[in-house]
């Protein structure tokens, strides 16, 4: 079974489980609200089922992407015996007669062989002359009267990096699916690569919905500042996406038509919308998705804040685009990013799921009777410390936070281990 088919089967099984989950219906009246852990699994399976795109890029453009092919050594590393230190290459037992001249420098051609009892000055990274017994560090020897004397015994092979010490030509250095970090770029360059075949970053377009949003100045007369446009693009970029643009759409019929056009014609892999996911008179997301023939994979998640979030797919299972519908309240939108957008984008990019870990919470944390809660926390050496200002419309708490703690239904007692969702700029951004 191919990886794509396996991911699709996992997705179908997960959807079937969600449809049987007790609880209230989702905001659009479709699937029942998915339990929070299952919603993240659904988003991950959905992204894993998409057709994998690849491209070949110069090393300078590959940072943060994922290897689509094995990184095999194109040469032995090192490709010749080299000196590991500045010092003297010597042959046989000492003392040694010093060969004149500037010595052997890094980047020079093959040096003349040494004769028994001879020494030549050598630089770090330079080619080892044939018949060399050892390299003696500068600080471990002294020169006098044309002779070199060692302060300690010279062991055969010391401070020589033999050809192929790190790898042999054809060795597997990294498997497909490895994240390309600065260290990977250095390894690829050392192994002889100029380009790499990678999984490109998923393309994301952001659509911010709402007539009440101001783009500048102070809130007034029932209007509020658009806090999502400045936040979502950088956040999604930190999650590994290529953000192609951010547009603002109204709540009127013209805005609904623009939304439909975007859903049906965008060249992005993922559309992220904000607001309009509930069932109010100007909430257009569900009607537009129905008109576009989209498949609702998740229609509401049992999490606070952010329960009216959704995930839909437009088009074929392998080549369609995804719509992540975030609530319009800022912290609720953050909840949707971490619940649905992050696992979806990681899967689309070919990246492994982020490792899960827990931290004891300091103090009791109230919970929702039925739903998971995501609460901003500061991480100390020993505890997760919950922060105030965690209402759905508040950003003050998350702006000061290191992470969000996953609080189960009915809450958590002080000292209880809670799963932690790192914020992307705290945990290293695209290099995790």
C-alpha positions as CSV (number, residue, x, y, z in Angstrom):
1,X,0.0,0.0,0.0
2,X,1.4,3.4,-0.9
3,X,1.9,6.1,1.8
4,X,-0.8,8.2,0.2
5,X,-3.3,5.3,0.3
6,X,-2.4,4.5,3.8
7,X,-2.9,8.1,4.9
8,X,-6.3,8.2,3.2
9,X,-7.4,5.0,4.9
10,X,-6.3,6.5,8.3
11,X,-8.3,9.6,7.5
12,X,-11.4,7.7,6.6
13,X,-11.2,5.6,9.8
14,X,-10.7,8.8,11.8
15,X,-13.7,10.5,10.2
16,X,-15.8,7.4,10.9
17,X,-14.8,7.6,14.6
18,X,-15.6,11.3,14.8
19,X,-19.1,10.7,13.2
20,X,-19.8,8.2,16.1
21,X,-18.5,10.5,18.8
22,X,-21.2,11.6,21.3
23,X,-21.7,15.3,21.8
24,X,-23.2,18.4,20.2
25,X,-23.2,19.0,16.5
26,X,-20.7,21.3,14.8
27,X,-21.5,24.9,14.0
28,X,-22.5,24.0,10.4
29,X,-24.7,21.2,11.3
30,X,-22.4,18.6,9.6
31,X,-19.9,16.4,11.5
32,X,-20.2,16.3,15.2
33,X,-17.6,18.4,17.1
34,X,-14.3,16.4,17.0
35,X,-12.5,15.8,20.3
36,X,-9.4,17.9,20.4
37,X,-6.8,15.1,20.1
38,X,-8.7,13.5,17.3
39,X,-9.0,16.7,15.4
40,X,-5.2,17.1,15.3
41,X,-4.9,13.5,14.1
42,X,-7.4,14.2,11.4
43,X,-5.6,17.3,10.2
44,X,-2.3,15.3,10.1
45,X,-3.8,12.4,8.2
46,X,-5.4,14.9,5.7
47,X,-2.1,16.5,4.9
48,X,-0.3,13.1,4.7
49,X,-2.8,12.0,2.1
50,X,-2.0,14.8,-0.4
51,X,0.2,14.2,-3.4
52,X,3.8,15.1,-2.6
53,X,5.2,17.9,-4.7
54,X,9.0,18.1,-5.1
55,X,11.4,20.5,-6.7
56,X,15.2,20.9,-7.1
57,X,16.6,24.0,-5.5
58,X,20.1,25.5,-4.8
59,X,21.4,25.0,-1.3
60,X,20.8,28.6,-0.5
61,X,17.0,28.1,-1.1
62,X,16.5,24.8,0.7
63,X,16.6,26.0,4.3
64,X,13.5,24.9,6.2
65,X,12.3,22.5,3.6
66,X,12.4,18.7,3.7
67,X,14.6,16.2,1.8
68,X,12.6,14.4,-0.9
69,X,15.4,12.1,-1.7
70,X,18.2,10.4,0.3
71,X,21.2,12.5,0.9
72,X,24.0,10.1,-0.2
73,X,27.7,11.0,0.1
74,X,29.0,11.9,-3.3
75,X,32.6,11.4,-2.2
76,X,34.6,10.1,0.7
77,X,34.8,12.6,3.6
78,X,37.5,13.7,4.0
79,X,38.4,12.9,0.4
80,X,42.1,12.6,1.3
81,X,44.2,12.2,4.5
82,X,44.3,15.6,6.1
83,X,46.0,17.2,9.1
84,X,43.7,17.7,12.1
85,X,46.0,20.4,13.6
86,X,48.6,23.0,12.8
87,X,51.9,21.4,13.5
88,X,54.5,19.1,11.9
89,X,54.1,16.0,9.7
90,X,56.9,13.6,10.7
91,X,58.1,10.2,9.4
92,X,59.7,7.6,11.6
93,X,61.2,8.2,15.0
94,X,62.6,11.6,16.1
95,X,64.4,13.8,16.3
96,X,63.6,14.8,12.7
97,X,65.4,16.9,10.1
98,X,63.3,19.9,9.2
99,X,62.4,20.3,5.5
100,X,62.7,23.9,4.4
101,X,60.2,26.1,2.7
102,X,56.7,27.3,3.7
103,X,55.5,23.8,4.5
104,X,52.2,22.1,3.4
105,X,49.2,24.5,3.3
106,X,45.5,23.8,3.1
107,X,44.3,23.8,-0.5
108,X,47.7,23.0,-2.0
109,X,48.4,20.0,-4.3
110,X,49.9,16.7,-3.3
111,X,53.0,17.3,-1.3
112,X,56.3,15.5,-1.7
113,X,56.6,12.3,0.3
114,X,58.5,12.4,3.6
115,X,61.7,10.3,4.1
116,X,62.4,8.5,7.3
117,X,63.5,11.0,9.9
118,X,62.1,14.0,8.1
119,X,59.6,16.7,9.3
120,X,57.6,19.3,7.4
121,X,55.4,22.1,8.8
122,X,51.7,21.5,8.0
123,X,48.5,23.5,8.4
124,X,45.1,22.2,9.6
125,X,43.2,20.7,6.6
126,X,46.3,20.3,4.5
127,X,47.0,17.0,2.6
128,X,49.2,14.6,4.5
129,X,52.4,13.8,2.7
130,X,52.9,10.1,1.8
131,X,54.8,8.0,4.4
132,X,53.8,10.4,7.3
133,X,53.8,8.6,10.6
134,X,52.0,11.3,12.7
135,X,51.3,15.0,13.0
136,X,52.8,16.7,16.1
137,X,51.0,19.8,17.3
138,X,53.0,23.0,17.3
139,X,52.6,23.4,21.1
140,X,54.0,19.8,21.6
141,X,57.4,20.2,19.9
142,X,60.3,22.6,19.5
143,X,62.7,23.4,16.6
144,X,66.4,23.8,17.2
145,X,69.4,23.7,14.9
146,X,67.4,22.4,11.9
147,X,66.0,19.6,14.0
148,X,62.5,19.0,15.4
149,X,62.1,17.6,19.0
150,X,58.9,16.3,20.4
151,X,57.9,17.0,24.0
152,X,56.0,13.8,24.3
153,X,55.9,10.5,22.3
154,X,54.4,10.7,18.8
155,X,51.8,8.0,18.3
156,X,51.3,6.5,14.9
157,X,48.4,8.3,13.1
158,X,47.9,10.9,15.8
159,X,46.1,14.1,14.6
160,X,45.6,12.7,11.1
161,X,42.1,12.5,9.7
162,X,42.2,9.5,7.4
163,X,40.3,9.5,4.1
164,X,36.7,8.3,4.6
165,X,36.8,8.8,8.3
166,X,33.3,10.5,8.3
167,X,31.8,8.6,5.4
168,X,32.5,6.7,2.2
169,X,31.2,7.6,-1.2
170,X,27.6,6.2,-1.5
171,X,26.9,6.1,2.3
172,X,23.5,7.3,3.4
173,X,24.0,10.6,5.3
174,X,20.3,11.5,5.9
175,X,17.0,9.8,4.8
176,X,14.2,11.4,2.9
177,X,11.9,13.4,5.2
178,X,14.8,15.0,7.1
179,X,14.3,18.7,7.8
180,X,17.0,20.9,6.2
181,X,18.6,22.9,8.9
182,X,21.8,25.0,8.7
183,X,23.8,21.9,9.7
184,X,22.2,19.9,6.9
185,X,23.2,22.6,4.4
186,X,26.8,22.4,5.7
187,X,26.8,18.6,5.4
188,X,25.3,18.7,1.9
189,X,27.9,21.2,0.8
190,X,30.8,19.1,2.3
191,X,29.4,16.0,0.5
192,X,29.6,17.8,-2.8
193,X,26.0,19.0,-3.4
194,X,25.1,22.2,-5.2
195,X,21.3,21.5,-5.3
196,X,18.8,19.4,-3.3
197,X,15.5,17.7,-4.2
198,X,13.1,18.8,-1.6
199,X,9.4,19.1,-0.6
200,X,8.5,22.8,-1.0
201,X,6.8,24.7,1.7
202,X,3.0,24.6,1.4
203,X,1.6,27.7,-0.2
204,X,-1.0,29.5,2.1
205,X,-3.3,32.4,1.3
206,X,-5.0,34.2,4.2
207,X,-8.5,35.6,4.0
208,X,-9.6,37.9,6.8
209,X,-13.4,38.3,6.9
210,X,-15.3,41.0,8.6
211,X,-16.8,44.5,8.1
212,X,-15.9,45.6,11.6
213,X,-12.2,45.6,11.2
214,X,-9.9,48.7,11.0
215,X,-6.5,48.6,9.4
216,X,-5.1,51.6,11.3
217,X,-5.8,53.9,14.3
218,X,-7.7,53.2,17.5
219,X,-10.9,51.3,17.8
220,X,-14.0,53.5,17.7
221,X,-17.8,53.5,17.0
222,X,-18.2,49.7,17.2
223,X,-15.1,49.1,14.9
224,X,-12.1,47.1,16.1
225,X,-8.5,46.9,14.9
226,X,-7.7,43.9,12.7
227,X,-5.3,42.0,14.9
228,X,-5.3,38.9,12.7
229,X,-3.7,40.2,9.5
230,X,-0.5,41.3,11.3
231,X,-0.3,38.1,13.2
232,X,-1.3,35.2,10.9
233,X,1.2,35.7,8.1
234,X,4.3,35.6,10.4
235,X,2.8,32.8,12.5
236,X,2.1,30.6,9.5
237,X,5.6,31.4,8.1
238,X,7.1,30.1,11.4
239,X,5.0,27.0,10.9
240,X,6.9,26.4,7.6
241,X,4.4,27.8,5.2
242,X,5.0,30.1,2.2
243,X,2.4,32.8,2.7
244,X,1.4,34.1,-0.8
245,X,-0.8,36.9,0.5
246,X,-3.4,38.3,2.9
247,X,-6.7,39.7,1.7
248,X,-9.6,41.3,3.6
249,X,-13.1,40.4,2.6
250,X,-16.4,42.0,3.7
251,X,-19.4,40.3,5.2
252,X,-21.7,41.4,2.3
253,X,-22.7,39.4,-0.8
254,X,-19.7,40.8,-2.7
255,X,-17.4,39.4,0.1
256,X,-19.1,36.0,-0.1
257,X,-18.5,36.0,-3.9
258,X,-14.8,36.8,-3.4
259,X,-14.6,34.0,-0.9
260,X,-16.2,31.6,-3.3
261,X,-13.8,32.7,-6.1
262,X,-10.8,32.1,-3.7
263,X,-12.0,28.7,-2.6
264,X,-12.5,27.5,-6.1
265,X,-9.6,29.2,-8.0
266,X,-6.8,29.9,-5.6
267,X,-3.4,28.4,-6.5
268,X,-2.6,28.0,-2.8
269,X,-2.4,24.6,-1.2
270,X,-4.2,25.9,1.9
271,X,-6.6,28.8,2.4
272,X,-6.8,30.1,5.9
273,X,-10.0,32.1,6.7
274,X,-10.8,34.0,9.8
275,X,-14.3,34.5,11.1
276,X,-17.6,33.4,9.5
277,X,-17.4,29.8,10.7
278,X,-20.5,29.9,12.9
279,X,-24.1,30.1,11.8
280,X,-24.9,33.8,12.0
281,X,-26.6,35.8,9.3
282,X,-23.3,37.0,7.7
283,X,-21.3,33.9,8.4
284,X,-20.6,32.8,4.8
285,X,-17.9,30.1,5.2
286,X,-20.3,27.1,5.4
287,X,-22.6,28.1,2.5
288,X,-19.6,28.9,0.3
289,X,-17.9,25.6,1.1
290,X,-21.2,23.8,0.2
291,X,-21.5,25.8,-3.0
292,X,-17.9,24.8,-3.9
293,X,-18.6,21.1,-3.3
294,X,-16.1,21.0,-0.5
295,X,-15.8,18.0,1.8
296,X,-16.0,19.0,5.5
297,X,-13.4,16.9,7.3
298,X,-13.8,18.7,10.6
299,X,-16.8,20.9,11.5
300,X,-16.2,22.1,15.0
301,X,-13.7,20.9,17.7
302,X,-14.4,20.3,21.3
303,X,-11.9,22.9,22.5
304,X,-12.1,26.3,24.2
305,X,-11.4,28.8,22.9
306,X,-11.9,28.1,19.2
307,X,-14.6,25.4,19.0
308,X,-16.2,26.7,15.7
309,X,-13.0,26.0,13.7
310,X,-13.2,23.7,10.6
311,X,-11.1,21.9,8.0
312,X,-12.4,21.2,4.5
313,X,-11.0,19.9,1.3
314,X,-11.9,21.2,-2.2
315,X,-11.2,18.9,-5.1
316,X,-9.6,15.5,-5.3
317,X,-8.1,13.7,-2.3
318,X,-4.5,13.7,-3.7
319,X,-4.5,17.1,-5.5
320,X,-7.2,19.2,-3.8
321,X,-6.7,22.3,-1.7
322,X,-7.5,22.6,2.0
323,X,-9.5,25.3,3.8
324,X,-8.7,25.9,7.5
325,X,-11.5,28.0,8.9
326,X,-10.4,29.9,12.1
327,X,-12.8,31.7,14.4
328,X,-12.6,35.5,14.3
329,X,-11.6,36.1,17.9
330,X,-7.8,36.4,18.1
331,X,-7.0,33.8,20.8
332,X,-9.6,31.4,19.3
333,X,-7.8,31.8,16.0
334,X,-4.5,30.9,17.7
335,X,-6.2,27.8,19.0
336,X,-7.2,26.9,15.5
337,X,-3.7,27.4,14.2
338,X,-2.2,25.0,16.8
339,X,-5.1,22.5,16.5
340,X,-5.6,22.2,12.7
341,X,-3.1,24.4,10.7
342,X,0.1,23.2,12.3
343,X,-0.4,19.4,11.9
344,X,-1.8,19.9,8.4
345,X,1.1,22.1,7.3
346,X,3.7,19.8,8.8
347,X,2.2,16.8,6.9
348,X,1.9,18.7,3.6
349,X,5.6,19.7,4.0
350,X,6.6,16.1,4.7
351,X,7.8,17.0,8.2
352,X,7.4,14.6,11.1
353,X,4.9,15.4,13.8
354,X,6.3,17.5,16.6
355,X,7.3,15.4,19.6
356,X,4.8,15.4,22.4
357,X,5.9,16.2,25.9
358,X,4.3,17.1,29.2
359,X,5.1,19.5,32.1
360,X,3.6,19.7,35.6
361,X,1.3,22.7,36.0
362,X,1.7,25.1,38.9
363,X,-1.6,25.7,40.6
364,X,-5.1,24.3,39.8
365,X,-6.5,25.1,36.4
366,X,-10.3,25.3,35.9
367,X,-11.6,23.3,33.0
368,X,-14.6,23.2,30.7
369,X,-17.2,20.5,31.6
370,X,-16.9,18.7,28.3
371,X,-14.2,20.4,26.1
372,X,-10.4,20.6,26.2
373,X,-9.0,24.1,27.1
374,X,-5.8,25.6,25.7
375,X,-4.3,28.0,28.2
376,X,-1.2,30.3,27.7
377,X,1.6,29.4,30.0
378,X,5.1,30.4,30.9
379,X,7.6,27.5,31.2
380,X,10.0,27.5,34.2
381,X,12.6,24.9,34.8
382,X,10.0,22.8,36.6
383,X,6.5,23.9,35.9
384,X,4.1,25.4,33.4
385,X,2.7,28.6,34.9
386,X,-0.8,29.6,33.6
387,X,-1.2,33.2,32.6
388,X,-4.2,35.5,32.9
389,X,-6.0,37.1,30.0
390,X,-6.9,33.9,28.2
391,X,-10.4,34.9,26.9
392,X,-11.2,34.1,23.2
393,X,-10.7,37.7,22.2
394,X,-7.5,38.3,24.2
395,X,-4.0,38.3,23.0
396,X,-2.3,39.7,26.1
397,X,-1.7,36.3,27.6
398,X,-0.4,34.5,24.6
399,X,1.8,37.5,23.7
400,X,3.7,36.9,27.0
401,X,3.6,33.1,26.8
402,X,6.1,30.4,25.9
403,X,3.5,27.8,25.0
404,X,-0.1,26.7,25.4
405,X,-1.0,24.0,27.9
406,X,-3.7,21.4,27.0
407,X,-6.1,21.2,29.9
408,X,-8.5,18.2,29.9
409,X,-12.2,18.5,30.5
410,X,-13.0,19.3,34.1
411,X,-9.6,20.9,34.6
412,X,-6.3,20.0,36.2
413,X,-4.9,19.8,39.7
414,X,-1.6,21.5,40.7
415,X,1.3,19.3,39.8
416,X,-0.6,17.4,37.1
417,X,1.3,16.7,33.9
418,X,-0.2,18.6,30.9
419,X,0.7,18.3,27.3
420,X,2.5,21.5,26.0
421,X,2.2,23.1,22.6
422,X,5.3,25.2,22.0
423,X,4.9,28.5,20.3
424,X,6.9,28.4,17.1
425,X,9.2,31.3,17.8
426,X,10.0,29.9,21.3
427,X,10.8,26.4,20.1
428,X,13.0,27.3,17.1
429,X,10.5,28.1,14.4
430,X,11.0,26.2,11.2
431,X,14.0,24.3,12.6
432,X,11.8,21.9,14.7
